[in-house]
Amino acid sequence: MRKFWLRYLVLFAAAVLSRLPFLKFGYGSEDDSWGLVLNARLMAETGEYSFSRLPGHPIQEFVFALMPEAGAFAFNFLSAIFSAIAVVAFADSLNRLRIPYWMPWAVIFSLIPIFFISGTYAIDYSWALAFILIAWNLLLRSKWVLCGFFLGLAIGCRITSGAVIVGFLWMLFQSRNERPWKELITLSISCFITGLICYVPAFIQYGISFFDTYRLPYPSIPKVIVKGTLGVWGFTGCLALIWLILRKKNTSDSLISLNIREGSLIIIGLYSIAFIVLPQKSAFLLPAVPFLLLYFSALNLSRGELILVGVLFLISPITFGLNISDPERGASFSKLALHANVSGQDVFFDPLSGPLQIENTRRINRQEYIDQAYNSYLKVSEKSVLLCGWWMNQFSEKVFQNGENSNIQLIEFATSFELDSLESLNYKFLHLDEIDEVNDERYSMEKTKLVSLKLK
């Protein structure tokens, strides 16, 4: 047992250390991660709960409220810690299931691009997944109350984590000939009570409206496909998955019991369906990733087959990246990159820049644009409104840290009625990069681009 803990410690340290170089470039390329920072400061100042984005992510929001001025590295470092915890929990679960190559599969999991990236910036994905995998590990240990408790904590980080319980209950339900009703009820109640307690402050503050959210326009089908494949696994990771799927078709062998396989497939299916319904971010598929790897790790692979798959997964975060080349919110690329125009945007496919480099340069490019936009913002002397859209939180943080221009009011988006009302008050309309088109698309109109000018 002692040698296992030494291996777990090495896994944990390797996961954290591998993410350290990517923790210093701001709070992330998602505007939501910057919103957590603003919200933490608001909660610390008011002493009251407020959500950073609907429907709330209370555990992370409360933790950040205890350290609102800690800075980007500290916030991002917490995500790195939780991602490392997730890796160790996954490794121990595979070991408990007697998967022969459990250590290599844990390393593979650590390197899956969407999981690696989620552990480098201030967002709740790795937090929720760590609690999910701890809960699954406790399920395998027959610790029903603790399993429900940690799954409840996952829900407190991200409410959609609750879907995992369906797969967990199925694993438990099918594990015995005599149905374990007592254990099922115990796990469910523990999860429900813990999750409910997490959201009590949100309910007290906002009532049932905290559960509201807003729907964004459905992306184009090519974008959905890219987000659900390359965005999660990387290019060579997708090749590895294709090979594993073909390998699975040619064998009926499995190293795990039927109930574990079926429960894993339920979790994979639920999150796949949810992603198809709302395919805004590749990370929405993240809870399915370890259970899909579990499914394939149970194949009786030879050492050579595992090496082939391992190499493909190993290079997936650092090679063959796909992104837009927009200088303001896109990524940088090498001279070997291939370019194509897709829906009016220049898209590149670069063999020398993988998802990690792309994420890193996106953060840098976005911050450089915000810095330039802020300099222009300071020069505006007329009474104006600045439409910020997806730049809202990052730009607001820049204004907070460096000072505001009293002539300009920042707003995220504006309906047709709001635009008319502001225009009647003689406000000048300005917008950050692309937000005029995004605002029109959001409210199904063609007004913003007619009345607003890009901030230069």
C-alpha positions as CSV (number, residue, x, y, z in Angstrom):
1,M,0.0,0.0,0.0
2,R,2.9,2.3,0.8
3,K,4.3,2.1,-2.7
4,F,0.9,3.1,-4.1
5,W,0.8,6.2,-2.1
6,L,4.3,7.1,-3.3
7,R,3.1,6.7,-6.9
8,Y,0.0,8.9,-6.1
9,L,2.3,11.6,-4.6
10,V,4.4,11.5,-7.8
11,L,1.3,11.8,-9.9
12,F,-0.1,14.7,-7.9
13,A,3.2,16.6,-8.0
14,A,3.6,16.0,-11.8
15,A,0.1,17.2,-12.5
16,V,0.7,20.4,-10.5
17,L,4.2,21.1,-11.8
18,S,3.1,20.6,-15.4
19,R,0.5,23.3,-15.0
20,L,2.6,25.8,-13.2
21,P,4.0,27.5,-16.4
22,F,0.5,28.3,-17.5
23,L,-0.9,29.9,-14.3
24,K,0.5,33.5,-14.6
25,F,-1.2,34.9,-17.7
26,G,-4.4,36.4,-16.3
27,Y,-7.5,34.6,-15.1
28,G,-8.1,32.7,-18.3
29,S,-9.5,33.2,-21.8
30,E,-13.1,32.8,-20.7
31,D,-14.9,35.9,-19.6
32,D,-16.6,33.9,-16.9
33,S,-13.3,33.3,-15.1
34,W,-12.8,37.1,-14.9
35,G,-16.3,37.4,-13.5
36,L,-15.3,35.2,-10.6
37,V,-12.7,37.8,-9.6
38,L,-15.2,40.7,-9.7
39,N,-17.7,38.7,-7.8
40,A,-15.2,37.7,-5.1
41,R,-14.5,41.3,-4.5
42,L,-18.2,42.2,-4.3
43,M,-18.9,39.4,-1.9
44,A,-16.0,40.4,0.3
45,E,-17.1,44.1,0.4
46,T,-20.8,43.5,1.0
47,G,-20.6,40.3,3.1
48,E,-23.5,38.9,1.1
49,Y,-23.7,36.1,-1.4
50,S,-23.8,37.0,-5.1
51,F,-23.4,34.7,-8.1
52,S,-20.6,35.3,-10.6
53,R,-22.9,33.8,-13.3
54,L,-26.1,32.0,-13.4
55,P,-27.1,29.7,-11.8
56,G,-24.2,30.2,-9.3
57,H,-21.2,28.2,-8.3
58,P,-21.3,28.8,-4.5
59,I,-18.3,26.7,-3.3
60,Q,-15.8,28.4,-5.6
61,E,-17.5,31.8,-5.1
62,F,-17.2,31.6,-1.3
63,V,-13.6,30.4,-1.4
64,F,-12.6,33.2,-3.7
65,A,-14.5,35.7,-1.5
66,L,-12.0,34.8,1.2
67,M,-9.1,35.9,-1.0
68,P,-10.4,38.6,-3.4
69,E,-7.1,40.3,-4.0
70,A,-4.9,37.2,-4.1
71,G,-4.3,37.6,-7.8
72,A,-4.4,35.4,-10.9
73,F,-1.6,33.0,-10.0
74,A,-3.3,32.1,-6.7
75,F,-6.7,31.6,-8.2
76,N,-5.3,29.6,-11.0
77,F,-3.1,27.5,-8.7
78,L,-6.3,26.3,-6.8
79,S,-7.5,24.9,-10.1
80,A,-4.2,23.2,-10.7
81,I,-4.5,21.6,-7.2
82,F,-8.0,20.3,-7.9
83,S,-7.0,18.9,-11.2
84,A,-4.1,17.0,-9.5
85,I,-6.6,15.7,-6.9
86,A,-8.8,14.5,-9.8
87,V,-5.9,12.7,-11.3
88,V,-5.0,10.9,-8.1
89,A,-8.7,10.0,-7.4
90,F,-8.9,8.6,-11.0
91,A,-5.7,6.6,-10.6
92,D,-6.8,5.1,-7.3
93,S,-10.1,4.1,-8.7
94,L,-8.5,2.3,-11.7
95,N,-6.1,0.6,-9.3
96,R,-9.1,-0.5,-7.1
97,L,-10.7,-1.9,-10.3
98,R,-7.5,-3.8,-11.0
99,I,-6.8,-2.2,-14.3
100,P,-3.3,-3.5,-15.2
101,Y,-1.9,-0.2,-16.6
102,W,-3.7,2.1,-14.2
103,M,-0.7,4.4,-13.9
104,P,-0.3,5.1,-17.6
105,W,-4.0,5.7,-18.0
106,A,-3.9,8.2,-15.1
107,V,-1.1,10.0,-16.9
108,I,-3.2,10.0,-20.1
109,F,-6.1,11.5,-18.2
110,S,-3.9,14.2,-16.8
111,L,-2.9,15.2,-20.4
112,I,-6.3,15.3,-22.1
113,P,-6.2,18.9,-23.5
114,I,-9.6,20.2,-22.1
115,F,-8.8,18.7,-18.7
116,F,-5.2,20.1,-18.6
117,I,-6.4,23.6,-19.7
118,S,-9.2,23.6,-17.1
119,G,-6.5,23.2,-14.4
120,T,-4.7,26.4,-15.4
121,Y,-7.2,29.1,-15.0
122,A,-9.8,30.4,-12.5
123,I,-12.9,28.4,-13.4
124,D,-14.8,25.6,-11.7
125,Y,-14.4,22.7,-14.1
126,S,-11.5,21.0,-12.4
127,W,-13.0,21.7,-8.9
128,A,-16.3,19.9,-9.8
129,L,-14.5,17.0,-11.6
130,A,-12.2,16.5,-8.6
131,F,-15.2,16.1,-6.3
132,I,-17.0,13.8,-8.8
133,L,-14.0,11.5,-9.0
134,I,-13.5,11.5,-5.2
135,A,-17.2,10.5,-5.0
136,W,-16.8,7.7,-7.5
137,N,-13.8,6.4,-5.6
138,L,-15.9,6.4,-2.4
139,L,-18.6,4.6,-4.3
140,L,-16.2,1.8,-5.2
141,R,-15.2,1.7,-1.5
142,S,-18.9,1.3,-0.5
143,K,-18.8,4.7,1.4
144,W,-22.4,5.7,0.6
145,V,-22.7,8.8,2.8
146,L,-19.3,10.2,1.9
147,C,-20.0,9.5,-1.8
148,G,-23.2,11.5,-1.7
149,F,-21.4,14.3,0.3
150,F,-18.7,14.8,-2.2
151,L,-21.0,14.5,-5.2
152,G,-23.1,17.2,-3.4
153,L,-19.9,19.4,-3.2
154,A,-19.4,18.8,-7.0
155,I,-23.0,20.1,-7.5
156,G,-22.0,23.1,-5.3
157,C,-19.2,23.9,-7.7
158,R,-21.2,23.3,-10.9
159,I,-24.9,22.3,-10.7
160,T,-24.7,20.1,-13.8
161,S,-22.5,17.7,-11.9
162,G,-25.7,16.3,-10.5
163,A,-26.2,14.3,-13.7
164,V,-23.4,12.0,-12.6
165,I,-25.6,10.5,-9.8
166,V,-27.7,8.7,-12.4
167,G,-24.7,6.6,-13.5
168,F,-23.5,6.1,-9.9
169,L,-26.9,4.8,-8.8
170,W,-27.0,2.5,-11.8
171,M,-23.5,1.1,-10.9
172,L,-24.8,0.5,-7.3
173,F,-28.2,-0.8,-8.3
174,Q,-26.8,-3.4,-10.7
175,S,-23.9,-4.5,-8.4
176,R,-25.9,-7.2,-6.6
177,N,-28.6,-9.7,-7.2
178,E,-30.5,-8.3,-4.2
179,R,-31.3,-4.7,-4.8
180,P,-29.5,-2.4,-2.4
181,W,-32.3,0.0,-1.7
182,K,-31.0,1.2,1.6
183,E,-27.6,2.2,0.1
184,L,-29.3,3.9,-2.9
185,I,-31.5,6.0,-0.6
186,T,-28.6,6.8,1.7
187,L,-26.3,8.0,-1.2
188,S,-29.2,10.0,-2.8
189,I,-30.2,11.8,0.4
190,S,-26.6,12.6,1.3
191,C,-26.0,14.1,-2.1
192,F,-29.3,16.0,-2.1
193,I,-28.8,17.6,1.4
194,T,-25.2,18.6,0.6
195,G,-26.1,20.1,-2.7
196,L,-29.1,21.9,-1.2
197,I,-27.1,23.4,1.6
198,C,-24.6,24.7,-1.0
199,Y,-27.4,26.7,-2.7
200,V,-29.2,28.0,0.4
201,P,-27.4,31.3,0.3
202,A,-28.3,31.7,-3.4
203,F,-32.0,31.0,-2.6
204,I,-32.0,33.4,0.3
205,Q,-30.5,36.1,-1.8
206,Y,-32.4,35.7,-5.1
207,G,-35.2,33.2,-4.5
208,I,-36.0,30.7,-7.2
209,S,-34.7,33.1,-9.8
210,F,-31.1,32.0,-9.1
211,F,-31.9,29.0,-11.2
212,D,-32.6,31.1,-14.2
213,T,-30.2,31.3,-17.1
214,Y,-30.1,32.6,-20.6
215,R,-29.8,30.9,-23.9
216,L,-27.1,31.8,-26.4
217,P,-27.4,31.4,-30.1
218,Y,-26.8,27.8,-31.3
219,P,-23.3,27.6,-32.9
220,S,-22.8,26.4,-36.4
221,I,-22.6,22.6,-36.9
222,P,-18.9,22.7,-37.8
223,K,-18.2,24.6,-34.6
224,V,-20.2,22.1,-32.6
225,I,-18.2,19.2,-34.1
226,V,-14.8,20.9,-33.5
227,K,-15.7,21.7,-29.9
228,G,-16.9,18.2,-29.1
229,T,-13.8,16.5,-30.7
230,L,-10.6,18.6,-31.2
231,G,-11.7,21.0,-28.4
232,V,-11.8,18.1,-25.9
233,W,-9.2,15.6,-27.1
234,G,-6.9,17.4,-29.5
235,F,-6.1,16.1,-33.0
236,T,-3.9,13.1,-32.1
237,G,-6.1,12.4,-29.1
238,C,-9.0,12.0,-31.5
239,L,-6.9,9.6,-33.6
240,A,-6.3,7.6,-30.4
241,L,-10.0,7.5,-29.6
242,I,-10.8,6.3,-33.2
243,W,-8.3,3.5,-32.8
244,L,-9.7,2.5,-29.4
245,I,-13.2,2.5,-30.8
246,L,-12.2,0.2,-33.6
247,R,-10.2,-1.9,-31.1
248,K,-13.3,-2.2,-29.0
249,K,-15.4,-3.4,-31.9
250,N,-13.0,-6.3,-32.4
251,T,-13.1,-7.6,-28.9
252,S,-15.7,-8.5,-26.3
253,D,-13.1,-8.6,-23.4
254,S,-13.5,-6.2,-20.5
255,L,-11.6,-6.0,-17.3
256,I,-14.4,-4.3,-15.4
257,S,-17.9,-5.5,-14.4
258,L,-21.0,-4.9,-16.4
259,N,-22.5,-2.5,-13.9
260,I,-19.4,-0.2,-14.0
261,R,-19.4,-0.3,-17.8
262,E,-23.1,0.5,-18.0
263,G,-22.9,3.3,-15.4
264,S,-20.0,4.9,-17.2
265,L,-21.9,4.8,-20.5
266,I,-24.9,6.4,-18.9
267,I,-22.7,9.3,-17.7
268,I,-21.0,9.6,-21.1
269,G,-24.4,9.6,-22.8
270,L,-26.0,12.2,-20.5
271,Y,-23.2,14.7,-20.9
272,S,-23.0,14.1,-24.7
273,I,-26.8,14.8,-25.0
274,A,-26.4,17.9,-22.8
275,F,-23.6,19.1,-25.0
276,I,-25.6,18.7,-28.2
277,V,-28.4,20.7,-26.6
278,L,-26.1,23.4,-25.4
279,P,-22.7,23.2,-27.2
280,Q,-21.2,26.5,-26.0
281,K,-18.0,25.2,-24.5
282,S,-15.9,22.0,-25.0
283,A,-15.5,21.9,-21.2
284,F,-19.2,21.0,-20.8
285,L,-18.1,17.5,-21.9
286,L,-15.4,17.3,-19.2
287,P,-17.3,15.1,-16.7
288,A,-17.6,12.4,-19.4
289,V,-13.9,12.3,-20.1
290,P,-12.6,10.1,-17.2
291,F,-15.5,7.6,-17.6
292,L,-14.8,7.2,-21.4
293,L,-11.1,6.6,-20.5
294,L,-12.2,4.1,-17.9
295,Y,-14.3,2.3,-20.5
296,F,-11.3,2.0,-22.9
297,S,-8.8,1.3,-20.1
298,A,-10.8,-1.9,-19.4
299,L,-9.7,-3.3,-22.8
300,N,-7.1,-5.9,-22.5
301,L,-4.5,-3.9,-24.5
302,S,-1.0,-5.2,-25.1
303,R,2.0,-3.2,-24.0
304,G,2.6,-2.1,-27.7
305,E,-1.0,-1.0,-28.1
306,L,-0.9,1.0,-24.9
307,I,2.4,2.7,-26.0
308,L,0.8,3.7,-29.4
309,V,-2.3,5.1,-27.7
310,G,-0.2,6.8,-24.9
311,V,2.1,8.6,-27.4
312,L,-1.0,9.9,-29.4
313,F,-2.5,11.2,-26.2
314,L,0.9,12.5,-24.9
315,I,1.4,14.8,-27.9
316,S,-2.3,15.9,-28.2
317,P,-1.9,19.0,-25.9
318,I,1.1,20.4,-27.8
319,T,0.6,19.6,-31.5
320,F,-1.9,20.2,-34.3
321,G,-4.0,23.0,-32.8
322,L,-7.0,24.6,-34.5
323,N,-8.1,28.1,-33.7
324,I,-8.9,31.5,-35.2
325,S,-6.1,33.8,-36.0
326,D,-7.9,37.0,-34.9
327,P,-5.2,39.2,-33.4
328,E,-7.5,40.4,-30.6
329,R,-9.1,37.2,-29.3
330,G,-7.5,34.5,-31.4
331,A,-4.2,32.6,-31.0
332,S,-0.7,32.9,-32.5
333,F,0.6,30.3,-34.9
334,S,3.9,29.0,-36.5
335,K,5.0,29.4,-40.1
336,L,3.9,25.8,-40.8
337,A,0.2,26.6,-40.0
338,L,-2.4,25.9,-42.7
339,H,-5.1,28.6,-43.1
340,A,-8.7,28.6,-44.4
341,N,-11.5,31.1,-44.3
342,V,-14.5,29.7,-42.4
343,S,-17.6,31.9,-42.0
344,G,-15.6,35.0,-42.7
345,Q,-12.9,34.2,-40.1
346,D,-9.3,33.1,-40.8
347,V,-8.8,29.7,-39.1
348,F,-5.5,27.9,-38.8
349,F,-4.4,24.4,-38.2
350,D,-0.8,24.3,-36.8
351,P,1.3,21.2,-36.3
352,L,3.6,23.0,-34.0
353,S,1.0,24.8,-31.8
354,G,-1.3,22.6,-29.8
355,P,-4.2,23.4,-27.5
356,L,-1.9,24.5,-24.6
357,Q,0.1,27.0,-26.7
358,I,-3.2,28.2,-28.3
359,E,-4.7,28.8,-24.8
360,N,-1.6,30.6,-23.7
361,T,-1.3,32.9,-26.6
362,R,-5.1,33.6,-26.6
363,R,-4.7,34.9,-23.0
364,I,-1.8,37.1,-24.0
365,N,-3.5,38.4,-27.1
366,R,-6.7,39.1,-25.3
367,Q,-4.9,41.0,-22.5
368,E,-2.9,43.1,-25.1
369,Y,-6.2,44.0,-26.7
370,I,-7.8,45.0,-23.4
371,D,-4.7,47.2,-22.6
372,Q,-5.0,48.9,-26.0
373,A,-8.8,49.4,-25.6
374,Y,-8.3,50.8,-22.1
375,N,-6.0,53.5,-23.4
376,S,-8.6,54.5,-26.0
377,Y,-11.3,54.4,-23.3
378,L,-9.4,57.0,-21.3
379,K,-9.4,59.4,-24.2
380,V,-13.2,59.5,-24.7
381,S,-14.5,62.9,-23.7
382,E,-18.2,62.6,-24.7
383,K,-21.0,61.0,-22.7
384,S,-20.9,57.4,-24.0
385,V,-22.0,53.9,-23.5
386,L,-19.4,51.1,-24.1
387,L,-20.9,47.7,-25.1
388,C,-18.4,45.1,-23.8
389,G,-20.1,41.8,-24.4
390,W,-17.8,38.9,-23.7
391,W,-15.1,41.4,-22.8
392,M,-17.1,42.8,-19.9
393,N,-15.5,41.2,-16.9
394,Q,-11.9,41.4,-18.1
395,F,-12.3,45.1,-19.2
396,S,-14.1,45.9,-15.9
397,E,-11.1,44.4,-14.0
398,K,-8.8,46.5,-16.0
399,V,-10.8,49.6,-15.2
400,F,-10.9,48.7,-11.5
401,Q,-7.1,48.2,-11.3
402,N,-6.2,51.3,-13.3
403,G,-9.0,53.9,-12.9
404,E,-12.3,54.8,-14.6
405,N,-13.4,57.4,-17.2
406,S,-16.5,59.0,-15.7
407,N,-17.7,59.9,-19.3
408,I,-18.3,56.2,-20.1
409,Q,-20.8,53.8,-18.8
410,L,-19.9,50.1,-19.3
411,I,-22.7,47.7,-20.2
412,E,-22.5,44.1,-21.3
413,F,-25.3,43.9,-23.9
414,A,-28.3,46.1,-24.8
415,T,-31.7,45.3,-26.2
416,S,-33.3,47.4,-29.0
417,F,-35.4,49.2,-26.3
418,E,-32.3,49.9,-24.2
419,L,-30.4,51.3,-27.2
420,D,-33.4,53.6,-28.1
421,S,-33.6,54.8,-24.4
422,L,-29.9,55.6,-24.3
423,E,-30.0,57.3,-27.6
424,S,-32.8,59.5,-26.4
425,L,-30.5,60.6,-23.6
426,N,-27.8,61.6,-26.1
427,Y,-25.4,58.9,-25.3
428,K,-22.8,58.0,-27.9
429,F,-22.5,54.3,-28.6
430,L,-19.1,52.5,-28.6
431,H,-18.3,48.8,-28.7
432,L,-15.4,46.5,-28.2
433,D,-14.2,44.1,-30.8
434,E,-17.1,42.2,-32.6
435,I,-19.6,43.1,-29.9
436,D,-21.9,45.1,-32.3
437,E,-22.5,41.9,-34.4
438,V,-22.8,39.7,-31.3
439,N,-25.3,42.1,-29.7
440,D,-27.5,42.1,-32.8
441,E,-27.3,38.3,-33.0
442,R,-28.2,38.0,-29.4
443,Y,-31.4,40.0,-29.7
444,S,-32.2,39.1,-33.3
445,M,-31.9,42.6,-34.7
446,E,-29.7,44.8,-37.0
447,K,-29.5,48.0,-35.0
448,T,-26.3,47.9,-33.0
449,K,-23.9,48.0,-36.0
450,L,-25.8,50.9,-37.4
451,V,-25.5,53.1,-34.3
452,S,-22.3,52.0,-32.6
453,L,-18.6,52.6,-33.4
454,K,-15.8,50.3,-32.5
455,L,-13.6,51.8,-29.7
456,K,-10.2,52.5,-31.3
